[in-house]
Amino acid sequence: MKFGKNICILNVGGTKYAFTREVIKDFPLRRVSRLHSCSSEKEVLEVCDDYDRERNEFFFDRHSEAFVFIMLYVRSGKLRFVPQMCELSFYNEMIYWGLESSHLEFCCQRRLEERMSDTYTYVSEEDIKAEVESRSEEDQVTRLAPETGNARWLERMRRTFEEPASSIAAQILASVSVIFVIMSMVILCASTLPDWDTAKNNTVEEHRIIEAVCIGWFTAECIVRFIVSRDKCEFVRRPLNIIDLLAITPYYVSVAMTALTGENPQLQRAGVTLRVLRMMRVFWLIKLARHFLGLQTLGLTLRRCYREMVMLLVFVCVAMAIFSALAQLLEHGLDLETSNEDYASIPAACWWVIISMTTVGYGDMYPITIPGRVLGGVCVVSGIVLLALPITFIYHSFVQCYQELKFRSARCVRSLSSEFLN
């Protein structure tokens, strides 16, 4: 800090604290220590909310009582919640000053986790940090660069296409998109019927028109969403947008291949690539995740429970390796005269293990020796136990994600109701 007096005054919500420059330099709170490296008032205002050069006073528009408890942590090394204050609000203050949940005492950490679970909210520390650090920058941008009419129009268009519950127009657009998805799926399913070739000879033009209209709608929707998106690179990286691209591209590839190979139906039926590309249009069903809460909950649960899913996969793979080796030994390796040829190799036995552990039991292969049957019973019981262990965590996360998305949806509906009344 190359300006101001030697004594620095921190004004947090009306409560003042005086420190020397040396104390500010090594202050345990990152936001306060950043003041020492500021060389201009512009840099200071990026850290605090206001600055008085004459008094060398830095103003922070934050909760004063929460900062008192944070200062107690600076002095004693113990951080606890403020009585009669929401845990999430205090946690937001912690993130603002540069602290994390790990700085809390163990009892308060459990209270914070329970509070997040009870309110069905899930916000990572990285998201909160990014929001807190960018809040001042956004306010400055809002003050210095007012939103123009063109920007407002683009934002309205983005919300219309990305958030189905944001307005009445967005709901109508989402309903039309769902209708086109259903139509395209009906045509795709009907095209696999045995009598489809005969029927298509009579309705080939209608079939092509409906298919072209569906593809045209999806293509136009994808292009418009790309144009009005805030970050083009982020738009391309999103999984749902990648699925949209995979679902739209096969149609144009099929049209190009048809144009190159001619209208010979025998040649097209023989093309494996063409049939694979046509079946890739089943990915259109995943587009419904934008409009249905259940599919959104499933996707969010899988994203948050990937550790539990990996753990479940490891459990199954380890058990499959052990039981398949034992099954091959007991059914084929010990007695060559009465060996069971279904268990001739460990990979062949893996199929029996996986259908036994999941309690499916197709009956295509089964043990015939007494030790093999005993092993089969142990395999089934072990599969039930191993599969049940991570399910509790996944179920809890599913309920939490469902309640969170339902809360967001209800909030959008209330906003939509207010917009309709206005």
HELIX and SHEET records of a PDB file:
HELIX    1   1 ARG A   21  LYS A   25  1                                   5    
HELIX    2   2 ARG A   30  SER A   33  1                                   4    
HELIX    3   3 ARG A   34  SER A   37  5                                   4    
HELIX    4   4 GLU A   41  LEU A   45  1                                   5    
HELIX    5   5 SER A   64  SER A   76  1                                  13    
HELIX    6   6 GLU A   87  TRP A   97  1                                  11    
HELIX    7   7 SER A  101  HIS A  103  5                                   3    
HELIX    8   8 PHE A  106  ASP A  118  1                                  13    
HELIX    9   9 GLU A  125  LEU A  144  1                                  20    
HELIX   10  10 GLY A  149  GLU A  162  1                                  14    
HELIX   11  11 ILE A  168  ALA A  190  1                                  23    
HELIX   12  12 TRP A  196  ASN A  202  1                                   7    
HELIX   13  13 VAL A  204  VAL A  228  1                                  25    
HELIX   14  14 LYS A  232  ARG A  237  1                                   6    
HELIX   15  15 PRO A  239  THR A  261  1                                  23    
HELIX   16  16 PRO A  265  ALA A  270  1                                   6    
HELIX   17  17 VAL A  272  MET A  279  1                                   8    
HELIX   18  18 MET A  280  ARG A  290  5                                  11    
HELIX   19  19 LEU A  293  ARG A  304  1                                  12    
HELIX   20  20 TYR A  306  GLN A  328  1                                  23    
HELIX   21  21 LEU A  329  GLY A  333  3                                   5    
HELIX   22  22 GLU A  341  TYR A  343  5                                   3    
HELIX   23  23 ILE A  346  MET A  357  1                                  12    
HELIX   24  24 ILE A  370  LEU A  421  1                                  52    
SHEET    1   A 4 THR A  15  THR A  20  0                                        
SHEET    2   A 4 ILE A   7  VAL A  12 -1                                        
SHEET    3   A 4 GLU A  57  PHE A  60  1                                        
SHEET    4   A 4 ASP A  50  ASP A  52 -1                                        
END                                                                             
